[in-house]
Amino acid sequence: MTILSAATLENCNVLYEKSGTYKLNTNKMYQLINNMQSKYSPMFQQIVMEMLTQPNARKSCSEIYHMLYPYEKDILDL
């Protein structure tokens, strides 16, 4: 959620229904992710979506690092 908030510059508290259950409104969450299309690559969007999946299906930090590792050299060469 922190990455989504930083990428969209939106407060992600609006994604939770305050009706006593604090249930996540996934429709609003996907709207925010879709709004990232004009600013970020499809790969970044995919990583954010994978970070926001249910905990039992979520990639670990190590798996996400290995997805990004091939691009680390490109960043260091700048």
Contacts in CASP RR format, 6 or more apart in sequence:
PFRMAT RR
TARGET T0000
AUTHOR 0000-0000-0000
METHOD contacts of the structure
MODEL  1
MTILSAATLENCNVLYEKSGTYKLNTNKMYQLINNMQSKYSPMFQQIVME
MLTQPNARKSCSEIYHMLYPYEKDILDL
1 12 0 8 1.000
1 15 0 8 1.000
1 52 0 8 1.000
2 12 0 8 1.000
3 48 0 8 1.000
3 51 0 8 1.000
4 10 0 8 1.000
4 12 0 8 1.000
4 29 0 8 1.000
4 32 0 8 1.000
4 33 0 8 1.000
4 48 0 8 1.000
4 52 0 8 1.000
5 11 0 8 1.000
5 12 0 8 1.000
7 36 0 8 1.000
7 39 0 8 1.000
7 40 0 8 1.000
7 44 0 8 1.000
7 48 0 8 1.000
8 32 0 8 1.000
8 35 0 8 1.000
8 36 0 8 1.000
10 32 0 8 1.000
12 29 0 8 1.000
12 32 0 8 1.000
14 28 0 8 1.000
15 24 0 8 1.000
15 25 0 8 1.000
15 28 0 8 1.000
15 29 0 8 1.000
15 32 0 8 1.000
16 22 0 8 1.000
16 23 0 8 1.000
16 24 0 8 1.000
16 25 0 8 1.000
17 23 0 8 1.000
17 24 0 8 1.000
17 25 0 8 1.000
29 52 0 8 1.000
33 45 0 8 1.000
33 48 0 8 1.000
33 49 0 8 1.000
33 52 0 8 1.000
36 44 0 8 1.000
36 45 0 8 1.000
36 48 0 8 1.000
37 45 0 8 1.000
47 64 0 8 1.000
47 67 0 8 1.000
47 68 0 8 1.000
50 58 0 8 1.000
50 59 0 8 1.000
50 64 0 8 1.000
51 58 0 8 1.000
51 59 0 8 1.000
51 64 0 8 1.000
52 58 0 8 1.000
53 59 0 8 1.000
59 67 0 8 1.000
END
